[in-house]
Amino acid sequence: MGKFLQTLGKAWKLLPPWARLRITRASQHKFTASVVGIITNDKGELLLLDHLLRPASGWGLPGGFLDPGEQPEAAIRREIREETGLELNDIKLYRVRTLKRHVEILFTASSTGDGVIGSREITEIRWFAPDDIPREMNLDQQFLIQKIFQADV
């Protein structure tokens, strides 16, 4: 199953954005909803994951889709626990935004430890200094990270 998921991840990244959107929307007729965590440790570093299914570099903020009936705070706790084994502290709602037919719920939180890869979708877990994040990651997430760290979360 591991090789299949890696091949699927590579194929997903090669699809144009409109095709990825169309495939996602095929199962979500009204809208999709996800949670994203801006998670820091006691050194002020930011948790990023290298994800197989993310376009471009794969590096980005952790998170995922809500399950039906799931509350957003429970979803971010579940996603982080499933993907990294880490537990979250000091969870605060940062912002809710819509991107076309997608609702994204952003939280800030803190955690400790290095984490362990708990999902076949994740290839690496790493804490980054805010000014040392991968430059090839999603620009929207880079701007979000800059904005948050300029405000000293």
Phi, psi and omega in degrees: 000329181299314180295320179300314181295322177296317178296317178299317179299318179295317179296319179300317181294331181282340180292145175292155182307321181296326180288318177299318179297315181297319179295316179297316183292337180300329180259351181235094189285329182260303179196165173248156178222135179221165175243148178226138179247129171258095192248129180242159175252184183290350176267358182082014179274160184251135178277124174232150178240144172264112190249132181301324188267001178280137176295163179064235190286331185098335180288138177183177178291146180283154177162193179175184183282148174285144171280155179306129178079358183278139176282145184304316181296322177295324181293317181292322176299314181297312182300314181294318179297315181295318186276332187229345185079358182277148174257146183260147176234159172051046180289130178225137174292125181263311185192151171240132179222156176247141178232094186058247181259028180235134176254124180244125182250115184257135178238152165254152180196173174232161178201169177228161179097172181268334183080160177228145180293119182244006182223142178291347179281342184259130179257339180201146175238132180207146172267132181239144167295141184305330180267009182234024180288155180301126183290342181272358179287167182313127183296322179300317178291324177299315180295320178299314179299314178302315181298315182294315183286336173290332180272357180056071178302000000 
